[in-house]
Amino acid sequence: MSREPTGRVQSTPTGADLIVTRSFRADIEDVWSSVTEPDSTARWFGRWEGESGAGNVVRVQMGFEEGTPWCDVAIVECEPPRHLSLQMKDVHGIWLIELTLQQQEDTTCLTLVHHLTNPSLASDAGPGWEYYLDMLVAARAGQALPSFSDYYPAQKAYYLEASAAVPQQPA
């Protein structure tokens, strides 16, 4: 069963931003815990080890990727419970990612921004982040985790079209 994509791609001075959001009927501190505590991240993204905090590097084991590889993640900014800026380094390169949380009444909105050097990278990254954020939703709700095959390649065309509308930056 393919899932409908929800993200968008917008132009930036250095490339493009892939933006995907999810909302939770939960307190901001509870959602923050789900995206920063090792036991919680293990349920939807991967376990991590090391010392948390801005300026530190932790190692994350990508628990739902083939071969469950490890990658280094530099914590660029950490402003609990509202903002986390990360630089992930893996075999595919360097990924600049920001998570921002905002609470209004009893709902917390999580916005993930993946800063892309080339808008066309959204065709692969978009379905991946849709999958992982839906994994977060399912893990928090105690539901069965979705299958990546419901996202990729089904969402690739959506993100190709979204990225084609973003002007390419000169090299």
C-alpha positions in Angstrom: 0.0 0.0 0.0 1.7 3.2 -1.1 1.4 6.3 1.1 0.7 9.8 0.0 3.7 12.1 0.2 3.3 15.2 2.3 6.6 17.0 2.0 7.7 20.0 -0.1 10.9 21.2 -1.7 11.7 24.9 -1.6 14.6 26.9 -3.1 17.4 28.3 -0.9 20.5 30.3 -1.8 22.6 27.2 -1.4 20.3 24.6 -3.1 17.0 23.5 -1.7 15.3 22.5 1.5 13.2 19.3 1.8 10.6 19.9 4.4 8.4 17.2 6.0 6.2 17.7 9.0 4.2 15.5 11.4 1.8 16.5 14.2 1.4 14.7 17.6 -1.3 15.1 20.2 1.4 15.3 22.9 3.4 17.7 25.0 6.6 19.1 23.3 8.9 17.5 25.9 7.4 14.1 25.1 8.0 14.5 21.4 11.5 15.8 22.1 12.2 12.7 24.0 11.1 10.6 21.1 13.6 12.2 18.8 16.6 12.5 21.2 16.5 9.7 23.7 18.5 6.6 22.6 15.8 4.1 23.6 13.2 6.0 21.8 15.1 6.6 18.6 16.0 2.9 18.4 12.3 2.1 17.9 11.9 4.2 14.7 15.3 5.3 13.4 18.2 3.7 15.1 20.1 3.5 18.4 22.8 5.9 19.1 25.8 6.0 21.5 28.0 8.8 22.7 27.5 12.0 24.7 24.6 14.2 23.6 24.9 18.0 23.4 25.9 20.7 20.9 29.4 20.3 19.7 29.5 16.5 20.3 29.5 13.7 17.8 27.5 10.6 18.4 27.4 7.3 16.5 24.0 6.2 15.1 23.2 2.6 14.0 20.7 2.9 11.2 18.4 0.2 12.5 16.1 0.0 9.5 18.6 0.2 6.7 20.1 -2.8 5.0 23.1 -4.1 7.0 22.2 -1.7 9.9 25.2 0.5 9.2 26.7 3.0 11.6 27.2 6.7 10.8 28.6 9.7 12.6 26.2 12.5 13.6 27.6 15.8 14.7 25.2 17.8 17.0 25.5 21.3 15.6 22.8 22.9 17.7 20.7 21.5 20.5 18.1 23.8 22.1 15.7 21.4 24.1 12.9 21.0 23.5 12.6 23.1 20.4 15.5 22.7 18.0 18.1 20.2 16.9 20.5 20.7 14.1 22.6 17.7 12.9 25.2 16.9 10.4 25.1 13.2 9.5 28.0 11.6 7.6 27.5 8.2 5.9 28.6 6.4 2.7 26.3 8.7 0.7 27.8 11.9 1.9 27.0 14.6 4.4 23.4 15.3 5.4 22.4 18.6 7.0 19.2 18.1 9.0 17.2 20.3 11.4 14.3 19.3 13.6 12.1 22.0 15.0 9.2 21.4 17.4 6.4 23.8 18.2 3.5 23.2 20.6 0.1 24.8 20.3 -2.3 23.8 23.0 -2.2 19.9 23.2 -0.5 19.4 19.8 3.2 19.4 18.9 4.3 19.9 15.3 7.7 18.4 14.3 9.2 19.9 11.2 12.2 18.2 9.6 14.3 20.2 7.2 16.9 18.4 5.1 19.2 21.0 3.5 20.0 19.7 0.0 22.9 20.9 -2.1 20.9 19.8 -5.2 17.1 19.8 -5.4 17.1 16.5 -7.3 18.3 14.7 -4.2 14.8 15.1 -2.9 13.6 12.2 -5.1 15.4 9.8 -2.8 15.6 11.7 0.4 11.9 12.7 0.4 10.5 9.1 0.5 13.1 8.2 3.1 12.1 11.0 5.5 8.4 10.3 4.9 9.1 6.7 5.9 11.1 7.6 9.0 8.6 10.2 10.3 5.8 7.7 9.8 7.9 5.2 11.7 8.1 7.7 14.5 4.3 8.1 14.4 3.8 4.4 14.5 6.4 3.8 17.3 4.8 6.5 19.5 1.3 5.0 19.0 2.5 1.4 19.5 1.4 0.5 16.0 3.0 -1.8 13.4 5.8 -0.1 11.6 5.3 0.8 8.0 7.3 -0.9 5.1 9.7 1.2 3.1 8.3 -0.4 0.0 5.2 1.7 0.6 7.2 4.8 0.1 9.9 4.0 -2.4 9.8 4.0 -5.4 6.1 5.1 -5.2 6.9 8.6 -4.0 9.9 9.2 -6.2 7.9 10.8 -9.0 6.2 13.2 -6.6 9.6 14.4 -5.3 11.1 14.6 -8.8 8.3 16.9 -9.8 8.6 19.0 -6.7 12.4 19.3 -7.1 12.1 20.1 -10.8 10.1 23.3 -9.9 13.1 24.5 -7.8 15.7 26.5 -9.8 19.2 24.9 -9.9 22.0 26.9 -8.3 25.0 27.7 -10.5 28.0 25.5 -9.9 
